[in-house]
Amino acid sequence: MANRKINPLAKQALELGPTLVFFAIYMLIKDRTFHIRGTDYSGFIVAALIFVPILLVSIAALWALSGELSRMQIFTGVVVIFFGGLTAWFNDERFFKMKTTIVYGTFAVLLGIGLLRGKSYLQWILGPALPMQTEGWMILTRRLTLGFAVLAVANEVIWRTQSTELWVKLETFAFPLALFLFLMLKIGALNRYMI
């Protein structure tokens, strides 16, 4: 399928929408227990299970509209399906909470492997969208590797020590905002390397 331009607002809605829908559903049913086929499920687990097909529909819509999917979208989709399945199978919300650590930790490890090989895998992924000299990509990759590692550790600390409601709020708003601001600050600081 050929790559097609997609309306930036539609793209943002499809990328951020599933997480916001998960948050809204969780807030509506967080205090309820659902009895399904002889098993009691918390509102969190039900919200997480609803999130999985919503995310898949969103990814499919992105693919249908743009004709492409990023490696990050595919990886995130696979991780969400896997950990959503474990959450349902074991009726244990910890699996879904670990998903964020796995995603951020994997990104940190992959970028770190590239750095050890003297390469910027980030440039391979984002290069066409952000023309920059190789030195700039290496600096950004080092910083983003550290940023992903910090977010992975932060997620582990938060879900293990704080309430589920606080984790959901931070997962929905704080982590993405922190990553966005971090990227904007770092990319802005690398202006002299821009082509």
N, C-alpha and C positions, 0 to 999 in steps of 0.2 A: 504494500500500500504506500502511495507517495505521501511524503510529508506535506502537511497543509498548515497554513496559518490558522490559529485559533484565537478568538477574542480573549484578551488578557484577563478580563473580568470573569469570563466563563471558566478559564483555566484555573484561576484562583479559587473560584467557588467549588470546582470539582476537586481541587487538591485539599482545601481546608474544610470543605463542607462536611465530610464524614466525621471528622473529629468533633466539630461543633454539634453535629446531630447526636453523636455518642454522649457528649456532655449534657445536652438537653434531656435526652432519654434517661441518663443516669440521675439527673437532678429530680426528674419526675417520679422515678420508681426506686430510689435508693433505699427507702425504708421498708419496702415491701419484700415479701417472700413469695416465690412462685412454686407451686407444686406441679411438677411436670413428670408424668409417667413414673410416679412413685418416689420421686426425689425432690427435695426442697432446694431451690436455687435463689441466691440473693439477688437483689435488684442490680447490683454491680455485674454479676455474671450474665444476667439476661441482657443488660445493656451492651456488654462486651460481645455477646453472641449476635445481637442485632447489628452491631458495628461491622462485623465481618462481611456480610453480603452487601451492606451499603458501600463499604470501601471497594469491593469487587465491581459493583455497578459503576462507581465513580471512575475506576481505572479503565473499565471497558468503554465508558463514554469518552474519556480522554483519548483513548486509542482510536475510537471511531471518528472523533472530530479532528484529531491532529495527524493520524496515520502513524504515530510513533509512541513509544513509551521509553522513559529513561530507565537506566539500569537501577537507579535508586527506587523508582516506583515499583518495578518488578520485585526487587529484593524486599521492600517493605511489605508488599502484598503477600509474598510467600511467608514471611515471618509472622504477619498478623494471622493468616490462615492457620499456620502451625500452632502458634501459641493460643489462638482462640479455640482450636480443637482440643488442646491439652487442658485448657481452662474448663471446657464443657465436660470432657471425659472424666477428669478427676474432681470436678466440682470445686475447684480451688482457684481463687482469684490471683494467687501469687504468680501463676504462669503468665497471665495477661500483663501484670505489672512488670515482670522481668523482660517482656518484649522490648521495652524502651531501652533497657540496659544493653540487650543483645544488639539492637540496631545501632545505637551510638558506639558501643564497644567494637562492633564489626567494622564500622566506618573508620574508627581510630586505628584499628589493627591493619586494615588494608592500606590506608594512607601511610601508616608507619612502615609497612613492608616496602612500599614504593620508595619512601625516603631512604631506607637502608640500601636499596638498589640504585640510588641516585636519580630516581624518577619521580615526577609528580603525576600520580594517577588522577588527581583533581584536574590537571590540565587536560588529560585525556577525556574526561567527562564534560568539563565546562569550557574547554578551549575555544570552540567555535562561537560561543556566546559572549566570551570575555577575552578579547585579544590582549595578551600580556606577554612580556619577555619571560624566558624560562626562569631567570633568577627570581622574578616576582612570584611566579607559580610555586617555586620551591619555598619561599618565605611564607606564602599563604597556606601551603600544604602543611608546613610545620606547625603553624599557629592553629589551623583547623584540626589537625590531629590532636593537639593538646585540648582544644575546645571540646571535641567529641569525647575524649577521655574524661574530662571534668564532668560533662553532662551524664555520662554513664555512671560514674561514681556517685554523683548527686542523686540520680534516680534510685540507685541501690540504697543509699542512706535514707532517702525520703520514704520509699515504700515500706522499708523495714521498721521505721521508727515513728511514722506519722499516720494519721487516719486515712482511710480510703478516700474520703471526700476531699481532703487537702491534696492527696496525690492526684486525683482526677483534675482538680483545678490547676495544679502546677503543670501536669502533663498537657492539658489543653491550651493553656495560655502562657505560662512562664517559660517553659522549655523552648517552644517555637520562637517566642519573642526574644529570648536570650540569644538563640542561634542567629536569628535575623539581625539583631543589633551588632552582634559579634562580627558577622560577615560584612555588614555595611561599614563598620569602623575599620576593619582590617583591609577591605578593598579600597576604601578611601585613603588609607595610609600608604597604599601601594601605587598611588597615582603616577609616580615617576616611571613605573615599569610598564604602564599601559601603552599599547601600540595604537 
